[in-house]
Amino acid sequence: MSDPVKDKSGFLCMYMSSHPDTLVGYAKYHGKVKASDLVSAKMVSIDSKGMDLTYVTKSNSTPQPVRVTFDPPLVGYEEVKPRLLAMKADADEALGEGKIPQITSFHVPLAVWQTGIALALLLYCTYAPLDDPAPWWDPARFLRSTIAQPWVVKGAWGLVFVLHALEGVYVANIARKHRMPLSVAAGYIGGVLLFGFPLLRSLRGRIQAARIDAIMKGN
């Protein structure tokens, strides 16, 4: 079975030859080339599983090969452009290159319900009055006597506090880096302190999309 990406490797290599800085970023970040004096890179082939590059440095003008794999592999030619754009955005961010997009609005993803349910269950187990015979406290009594014993509940709260605090500090740095308005920054920091990773993952996705949009406009 033919590889739809490999079949157009020649065209893609020719097209990418006009984007040398992008290829250097691929080699440095995705190819994990550690040479600090890397000056140029070239795409020599591409297929659905990855791309083969060569690069030269100031200290060695002989082209050196490096393979950059696609994870997951491409399923068709139509995935080439969005994948390469996403990889460039990742490389630019990691290497501190390219324009840093500004995030000016606050968005709450639906995925926060996952953390919301977990926190609600934890609150239910923590504050359920065990001496109240009301039937709606029966599940709490069962959990407290089996898997949600006091030391487990305390440990869970400690883990939530530590993880969400670290994520809050990380988001505060992101807010500064991406020049968020005060209200937006407060929303994201407060939201991550409460809901944790789902909101952080959504923010990272928005930043990635903004980077890709900036790259496309630049092209």
N, C-alpha and C positions, 0 to 999 in steps of 0.2 A: 504493500500500500504506500503510495507516494506521500511525501510530507508537503502539505500546501505552503508552509512557510519556506522550507528549503527550496522549493521550486522557484521562488521569487527572491532568492538570496542575493543574486547579482544586482537586481534593482534596489533592494534595501541597502546593500552595502554602498552603492553609488549615492543613494539619497543621504545616508548618514555621513558620508564623507564631507558634506557641507555643514556638519555639526560637530566639529572636532572637540569643542569643550565638553559636550555631552558625553562623547566617547571616553574622554579622560576621566570624567566623573564615574562612568560605568566601571572602568578599570580600577580606579582607586577604591571605590566603595563596594561595589558588587563583586569585583574580581579580587578584592583584598590585596591589591598591590601596595606595598608599604614604601616604595621608593619616593622620597620627598622631592626628588628632582625630575619627576615624570613630566615630560614636555608635550608629548603628542600620543595619540592612539588612533588605531584604524580598525574598522570592522572588516574581517576577511570572509566570514560566513555566518549564517544564522539559520536555525531550524526551530522546530516546535519545542525542543528541549533546552535550547540555550543559544548563545552566540560566541563565536571565536573572535577575539581581538588580538592585536599586537600593539605593543607600546615601546617607545624609546625614552631614554632618560638623557640628561645632560652628560652623565658620566659614561653612558654606553649607547652608542648610536645604532647598535645591532638590534633589530626588532625582536622583542621577546613575546612569546605567546601567553595568553591567559584565556581561560574558559569561564564564561559567566552563565550559570544555569538559570532556567526559569522554574520557579516554584510557586504554583504548580505549572506543568508544561502548558503551552498554548494549545487550544483545541482547534484553532482555525486561523486563517490569515487575518480575519477581521479583528482578532485580539492583539495583533502586533502593535498598532499605534497606541491604544490605551495602556498596554503593559509597559511599553518603552517610556511613555510619558510619566507613568507612576514611578518607574524606576529612576527616572531623572529627578523627579520631585524628592524621592527618598535620598538620593545621592546629594542633591543640593542642600537639603536640610542637614544631613549628617556632616557634610564638609563645610558648612557655613557659607555656601555660595548661593547666588540667585537672590531675587528680591523676596523679602519676608512679607507675606501677605498680612493685611490688617483684618482682624476679626471684630466686626462692629455690632453684631447682634447675638442674642442669647437664644439657644434652642434646646428644648428638653426632648430627648428621644423617648419613644415608647418603651424602650428596653429598661428604663429605670424601674418599671414595675417589678422586675426580678429582685432588685435590692429592696424595694418597698415591701414586698411580701415577706422576704427573709427577716427584715427588721421588725415588721409587725408580729411575726411569729416569735421572735426573740423577746419583744416587749410583752407579749401575751404570756410567755413562759416565766418571765422575770417577775411580773407584778400580779399574777393571778393569785387571789386570796385562797389559800388552801383550806381554810376553815369555813368557806362559804359553800353550802350544799347545792347551790344552783347548778343545773345540769350543764350549762355552757362552760363551766370551769372543769368539767370532767376530763377533756383532752389535756388540759394543762396539768392536772393532777397526775394523769397517766405519764405524760412526758417527764414531769419532775421526778417521778419515781423510777424512771427507766433511763432514757438517754440524756435528758436535760437536768441532770443533777446540779446542785449549786456550783460546784467547781467548774463544770462544763459551761454553765451560763456565764460565770465570771470570766472564764477564758475566752468565750466568744465575744463578750463586750470588749475585752482588752484587745483582741485581734482586730475588731472593727475600728476601735479608736486609733490604733497604730497605723493600720493600712490607710484609712481615710485621712488621717493627719498628714501622712507622707504624700498622698495623692493631692491634698490641698496645697501643700508647699510646692509641689511640682506644677500644679495649675497656676499658682501665683506667678511662677517664673514664666510660664507660657503667656499669661496675660500681659506681663511686662514686655516680653519679646515681640508679641504681635499687636502691641499698642491698643489694647482693648479700652473702650471708655470705662469709666469707673463703675457704672451700673452693670455693665456686661461682665466685667471682671468679678464684681461682687457676686453676681448671679452664678457664675461658673465655680468660683471658689466655695461659696456656700453650698451649691448643689453637689459638688464633689465631696465635700465634708459629710453631707447627708447620704447621698446615693452611691458614691464611690465610682467604681470602674466603668459601669455602663455610660455615665455622662462623660467621663474622661475619654473613652473610646470614641464616642460621638464627636467630641471636640477635635480629636486627632484626625478623624475622617473629614471634618469640615476644613481643617487646615490643609490636608492633603489635596482636597478638591480645589481649594483656592490656589494652591501652588500650581496644580495642573492647568487651571484656567489662566493663570498669569503666564505660564510657559506657552500655551497655545496662542495667547494674544501677542506674545513676543515674537512668535514665528510668523 
